[in-house]
Amino acid sequence: MAGPIDTAAGAINKFVMLWFQIYQMVLAKILSPDPPPPGKKLHRPRVAIVGAGLTGVSAAAHCVGNGFDVHIFEAGPREHLGGIWAKIHSVMYRFFPTVFWSKGYPNRKEIVEQIEKVWKTYNLEEKTTFNHKVESVKEDDKGRWTINDNSDEKFDGIIAAIGSCGDPKMPHIPGQEKFKGQIYHSSELDGKDVKDKTVLIIGGGASAIEAMEFTTKEKAKKAKILSRSEKWIIPRNPIIDMLLSFNIFGQETIFSWIPERLLRKFFYRDLADIAPPPGSAGLFEETPMVNNDVLEQIRSGNAEWLRGDILEVEENGIRFNRRQQGVPKNGPGHEKIEEGECVIINPFRWKWAIFVFTGVGIGLPLNIVDKEDKIRNGIGKPADHKTHTY
């Protein structure tokens, strides 16, 4: 039975959501450009947009709404419309005035629906080419641009909307060839069967939380998040989130201990052991994760948050060096095999748009990627069981 605090919080949330809906309608009315009529030929400067993700679609809609002709080039298939947002769930992200969320924190399905709505409303279907990877962008002596040396098609401007996350990274962990279960990347979980299985999730960032939401939805037996450090998690509550956003400096201040202590006491409560300890990275020093369910899943026994270092993969799980709160990465701990039938890995490769589009340091990206691959695959630095590093 709900107590008076829960009842009051529910009433406040309903009131906030009412004003949120009105706010969205006002934004759409005032700020959204009118879409051009179907078939209308646009005569103003032509713009090439690289990437059909959330930013690319939004930029294209603003361009055609203001009379610019555009063409979107997307390296992936039609299913990649929306970019990384077409693969994961996210908190509220207002990327265009006509976006209309039914709640404060939409799921992936609603995000994709809103991206598709903008894409179709502004007639961008006929202005998008899928499966077309942009490998070169060149400017001629008249200030016009060509894509992939195609001189038959010239543009007056370029918008790079390739995002910061690239292809999924699948690191090679020593011993993983021995593992008898399945290993998945967090971006490729659709259709995977984890029902009644113990799932080991490598990493403690936002993608790990998304993976845990997947395991909960698919009725996994248990999810174990193997994280190298504690992470700040804040509730999905518009009142609390707005109060935290009042930190106009956007960084740690002498008063940051106040919301941090309140979160430990009223949100983490009995799980203070997995909260970042005093003296570690503060709430405003890194991006917190916004989630209501992860702590409740831990309390219910459906999930565990384990702090430590991965040593190697065994046939039935991962050998893990579990550390106490406050012990630094690669520090002393207790070794144990965390058993599981499935492993989920989370990282993505960062993109290097500045080098691609300016030509500055053009040889750097491949060198960095090559070194990254060597380190990730255990070539650049061999495993060291004494320091628990790779």
RAFENDA-V334845 format. One record per pair of residues at least 6 apart in sequence whose C-alpha atoms are under 6 Angstrom apart, sorted by the first residue. I is the first residue (numbers start at 1). J is the second residue. D is the distance in whole Angstrom. If there is no record, write none. Layout:
i = [I	I]
j = [J	J]
d = [D	D]
This chain:
i = [27	28	28	31	32	33	34	35	35	42	44	45	45	46	46	46	46	46	47	47	47	47	47	48	48	48	49	49	49	50	50	50	50	51	51	51	51	52	52	53	53	53	54	55	56	61	71	71	72	73	73	74	74	75	75	75	76	76	77	77	86	87	88	89	89	91	92	135	136	136	137	137	138	138	139	144	144	145	145	146	164	164	165	165	165	165	166	166	166	166	167	167	168	169	169	169	171	171	172	174	175	175	176	178	179	179	180	181	181	182	183	183	183	184	185	185	185	186	186	186	194	195	195	195	196	196	197	197	197	198	198	198	198	198	199	199	199	199	200	200	201	201	201	201	201	202	202	203	203	204	207	222	222	223	224	224	225	225	226	227	228	228	228	229	230	230	230	232	233	233	233	234	235	235	235	236	236	236	251	251	252	264	297	298	307	307	308	308	308	309	309	310	311	311	311	312	312	313	316	317	317	317	318	318	319	319	320	320	320	321	321	321	322	322	323	330	330	355	374	375	382	383]
j = [97	97	98	97	97	65	65	65	122	69	68	68	156	68	69	70	155	156	70	155	156	157	158	70	71	158	72	158	159	72	73	160	161	73	74	161	162	74	81	81	82	83	82	161	161	122	127	128	128	129	132	130	132	131	132	133	130	131	130	131	112	187	108	107	108	105	105	148	147	148	146	147	145	146	145	155	156	154	155	154	350	351	348	349	350	351	348	349	350	351	348	349	348	347	348	349	376	377	377	312	312	313	313	315	314	315	315	341	342	342	342	343	344	344	344	345	346	344	345	346	220	218	219	220	220	221	220	221	341	221	222	223	340	341	223	340	342	343	224	343	224	225	226	343	344	226	345	226	227	227	346	302	303	303	303	304	305	306	306	307	307	308	309	307	274	275	276	288	288	289	290	290	290	291	292	290	291	292	284	285	284	272	303	304	322	323	321	322	323	320	321	320	319	320	388	318	319	319	339	338	339	340	337	338	336	337	335	336	337	333	334	335	333	334	333	387	388	362	380	381	390	390]
d = [6	5	5	6	5	5	5	5	5	5	5	6	6	6	5	5	5	5	5	6	6	5	6	6	5	5	5	6	5	6	5	5	5	6	5	5	5	5	6	6	4	4	5	6	5	6	5	6	5	5	6	5	6	5	5	4	6	5	5	5	6	6	6	5	4	5	5	6	6	5	6	5	5	5	4	6	5	5	5	5	6	5	6	6	5	6	6	5	5	6	6	6	4	5	5	6	5	6	5	5	6	5	5	5	6	4	5	5	5	5	6	5	6	5	6	5	6	6	6	5	5	6	5	4	5	4	5	5	6	5	5	6	5	6	5	6	5	6	5	5	6	5	6	6	5	5	5	6	5	5	6	5	5	5	6	5	5	6	5	5	5	5	6	6	6	6	5	5	6	5	6	5	6	5	5	6	5	6	5	6	5	6	5	5	6	6	5	4	5	6	5	5	5	6	6	6	5	6	6	5	4	5	5	5	6	4	6	5	6	6	5	4	5	5	4	6	5	5	5	6	6	5]
